[in-house]
Amino acid sequence: MIRVLKELRSNSGLTLMELLVAALLFAIIAATAMMVITPIMLAYSRANSLAEYNTVLDSVGNVIVSELAGARQNPLPVFDGDSLTFTSGSGSVVIFDFEDGHLRRNESPVFPAGFYGGKTISFDVDDSNFPVFVIEVTVIPSDTPVSAYSEISRDFAVRPLMLG
């Protein structure tokens, strides 16, 4: 018991000044670490966002291009500003359009709603270089207030095999 009382009365321990110096050093190290980590996190976020955009662009563009590649010549594929209509190689009519920014094929969604990750799509078809069709797919952020990109587009060129 006497030993415990002696230990309690001893003057070993941290002074207030030592505690403040330790806190200051910790704050300096933490601030330096944040200055290094923040740009890395921003670059990662931007790269991840770009990868998501590219996934949507590639998937949507490849679906349209692969279907249009087998289009028949009679009748010619038609894009009226809202939808792309053509007859497939098997003779069935295919209509691509988008509702609420999601790609649909013959009134049915091509991808599940979660696939777009809060983004919407649109597409435009340029047939001025007939028989080559250029499909421009655009991905636009919709639900996210702050995005690394405002919108991204990619052109896909296709020459339907059945056209000539």
C-alpha positions in Angstrom: 0.0 0.0 0.0 2.8 2.4 0.8 4.4 1.6 -2.5 1.2 2.5 -4.4 1.1 5.8 -2.6 4.7 6.6 -3.4 4.1 5.8 -7.1 1.0 8.1 -7.1 3.1 10.9 -5.6 5.9 10.6 -8.1 6.4 13.4 -10.6 6.8 11.2 -13.7 4.3 11.9 -16.5 3.5 14.3 -19.3 3.6 18.0 -18.8 1.0 20.2 -20.5 3.8 21.6 -22.8 4.9 18.1 -23.9 1.3 17.3 -24.6 0.9 20.4 -26.7 4.1 19.7 -28.7 2.9 16.2 -29.4 -0.5 17.4 -30.6 1.2 20.1 -32.8 3.5 17.4 -34.4 0.6 15.1 -35.0 -1.4 18.0 -36.6 1.6 18.8 -38.9 2.0 15.2 -40.0 -1.7 14.8 -40.6 -1.9 18.0 -42.7 1.1 16.8 -44.7 -0.5 13.4 -45.3 -3.8 15.1 -46.4 -1.9 17.3 -48.9 -0.4 14.1 -50.4 -3.6 11.9 -50.3 -6.2 14.5 -51.5 -4.8 14.8 -55.1 -4.4 11.0 -55.3 -8.1 10.5 -54.2 -9.3 13.1 -56.8 -7.3 11.4 -59.6 -8.7 8.0 -58.5 -12.3 9.4 -58.5 -11.8 11.0 -61.9 -10.4 7.8 -63.4 -13.2 5.7 -61.8 -15.8 8.1 -63.2 -14.2 7.9 -66.7 -14.2 4.1 -66.5 -17.9 4.1 -65.7 -18.7 6.4 -68.6 -16.6 4.3 -71.0 -18.4 1.1 -69.8 -21.8 2.6 -70.6 -20.6 4.1 -73.9 -19.0 0.8 -75.1 -22.0 -1.3 -74.0 -24.7 0.9 -75.5 -22.7 1.5 -78.7 -21.8 -2.1 -79.2 -25.4 -3.3 -78.8 -26.6 -0.8 -81.4 -23.7 -1.5 -83.8 -24.0 -5.3 -83.6 -27.7 -5.2 -84.4 -27.3 -2.6 -87.2 -24.5 -4.5 -88.8 -26.9 -7.2 -89.9 -29.6 -4.7 -91.2 -31.3 -5.3 -94.5 -31.2 -3.0 -97.4 -34.9 -3.0 -98.0 -36.2 -0.9 -96.3 -33.2 1.3 -95.4 -32.5 2.0 -91.7 -34.2 5.2 -90.6 -33.4 7.5 -87.7 -36.1 10.1 -87.0 -34.3 11.9 -84.2 -35.9 9.8 -81.4 -35.5 6.2 -82.6 -33.5 4.1 -85.0 -35.7 1.6 -87.0 -34.4 -1.1 -89.3 -35.1 -4.6 -90.4 -32.7 -7.2 -89.1 -31.1 -10.0 -91.1 -33.8 -12.4 -89.8 -36.6 -10.1 -91.1 -37.8 -8.7 -87.8 -38.2 -5.0 -87.3 -35.8 -3.6 -84.7 -36.5 -0.2 -83.0 -33.9 1.4 -80.7 -34.9 4.4 -78.7 -34.4 5.7 -75.2 -36.9 6.5 -72.5 -35.7 8.2 -69.3 -32.2 8.1 -70.7 -32.2 4.3 -70.9 -31.7 2.3 -74.1 -34.7 0.2 -75.2 -35.0 -2.3 -78.0 -38.5 -2.8 -79.2 -40.0 -1.2 -76.1 -37.9 -3.4 -73.7 -35.0 -2.2 -71.7 -31.6 -3.5 -73.0 -29.8 -3.0 -69.7 -31.2 -3.0 -66.1 -31.8 0.5 -64.7 -28.8 0.2 -62.2 -26.4 -0.4 -65.1 -26.3 3.3 -65.9 -25.2 4.3 -62.4 -27.2 7.6 -62.3 -26.4 8.5 -65.9 -28.6 8.9 -68.9 -27.8 8.2 -72.5 -28.8 9.6 -75.9 -27.8 8.7 -79.4 -27.7 10.3 -82.8 -27.3 8.7 -86.2 -25.5 10.3 -89.1 -26.2 8.6 -92.4 -24.7 11.3 -94.6 -21.8 9.0 -95.6 -24.2 6.2 -96.7 -23.8 3.2 -96.6 -21.7 3.9 -93.4 -23.8 5.0 -90.4 -22.1 6.9 -87.6 -23.8 6.4 -84.3 -22.9 9.0 -81.7 -23.7 7.8 -78.1 -23.7 10.5 -75.4 -23.6 9.7 -71.6 -24.9 12.5 -69.4 -24.7 12.6 -65.6 -28.2 13.0 -64.2 -28.6 12.4 -60.5 -25.1 13.4 -59.3 -24.7 17.1 -58.5 -20.9 17.0 -58.8 -19.4 14.9 -61.5 -15.9 14.6 -62.8 -17.3 15.0 -66.3 -20.3 16.9 -67.7 -20.9 14.5 -70.6 -18.9 12.3 -72.8 -19.7 11.2 -76.4 -18.2 8.5 -78.7 -18.8 7.8 -82.3 -19.3 4.2 -83.6 -19.2 3.7 -87.3 -21.0 0.7 -88.9 -21.6 -0.4 -92.4 -24.4 -2.9 -92.4 -23.4 -6.0 -94.2 -26.8 -6.6 -95.9 -26.7 -3.1 -97.5 -24.2 -3.8 -100.2 
